[in-house]
Each structure stands twice: as structure tokens, then as C-alpha cells.
């Protein structure tokens, strides 16, 4: 198998280009807010939710910058979180459910 090393710069550029192409709006880019008391509690909960001793789940890490995009496709709304580091990239896509009135 011909393995290639992860290229963070290439990954980020391709993701950004793709979301621009489909008309997604970048709504946030940066790090988590500064370490305030309330934010520290949220960070601890995030870490607790990612590993409970038996199961590991994936989610945004609190120690790497991330980007959030929003877009619409086929009448549905989506939010996408993208986070990378020098070794890997993660993309989390969430469909927003609209309230039925």
C-alpha cells in the first residue's frame, strides 16, 4: 500500500475551497474562547464525554483551532465543524432539524 503523510495545509485548503464552491458560509474560525471559569467547566465536560473508560467518541478537541461552516442542501440546513492538526483532520457534519409549527 502506498501511504502518504497527512498534509494539514493541503487538507485545509481543499476543505475551504470545497465549501466555498458549494456556497457554504464560514461562520467561525479560531480557537476555543479563553480559559474562563465557565469555559473550563465546558472543556472538562467535553473531555469526559469523549472517553468514559469503555467507549471513545470523537468530537472537537479543545486544544486545536477549528472552523465552522453553514450551508443548505436540498432544503435542509447543515453545520460543519472542521478541525485539523499536523497528523489528522476531522469533519463533523450536523443536519439542523427545523421546528414544525
N, C-alpha and C positions, 0 to 999 in steps of 0.2 A: 504494500500500500504506500502510495506517495503522499506522505504527510507534509503539511505546510504549517509554519508557525502562524499564530493569530496576529493579525496586523490591526491594532486598535485604530490607527489613523484612517486606514482604508475602510474598515468597518463603519466607523462614524460618518465618513464622507458618503459612503454608499447609502446608508440609512437616511441621512439628511436629504440627499438627492432624491431618493425614492419618495419620501413623504412630501417633499416639495412638488414632485411630479404628480402625485395624486391629489394635491390641493389641501393637504393637512396643514394645520396651523400649529406652529411651535408656541406653546403657552408657558413653558418654563425651561430654563437651562441653568444649572448650577448645582451647588452643594445643598445639603440639608441646612436649615437655619442654625444659627449659632447655638452653642450649648447653654440654653436657659433651663431652669428647673423643670418646666412643663415639657420641654423638648427632650430632656434627659429621660423622663419617665416614658415618653413615647418610644425613644430609642431602645430602652430596656425591654419594653413590651414587644417591639419588633424582633429583637434577638430571641426572646422567649418563644415567640410564635414560629421561628424558623427551625428550632430544634428542641424537641421535648424529651429526648433520650431514646425514643424508639423510631420516630419518623423525622425526616428532614424535608422541609418545604423550601421553595425558592421564592425570593422576593427581593426587593431593593435592599441593597446594603447601605448602611448609614455612613460609611466612610469613603464612598466614591461619589463624584458628581453624577447627575442624571439629567435626562431631557424628557419632557412630557409634550406629546403631540395630541391633537384632537382632529377627528375627521368624520365625515359622513359617507356611508356607502349603502346603496340600495335602501335608502330611507332610515337607516339605523345609525346611531351615533356611537363613536368609539373614542376611547382614551388609550394612548400607548405610552408606556414608560420604557425608556432605553437607558441602559447603564452598562458601561464598559470599564475594564481595567486593562493592564498590559497583557493579561493572559486569556481573557474571555469577554464575550458580550452577551447581554441578556435583553430580550424584548418581551414585555408583558403587554398583552392586548386585552382590553376590557370593553365589552359591549355595555352601553348605558341603557337601562330599561326606562322607558318613558311611562309616566303615570297615566292610567286610563281614568278618565273623568266621567 
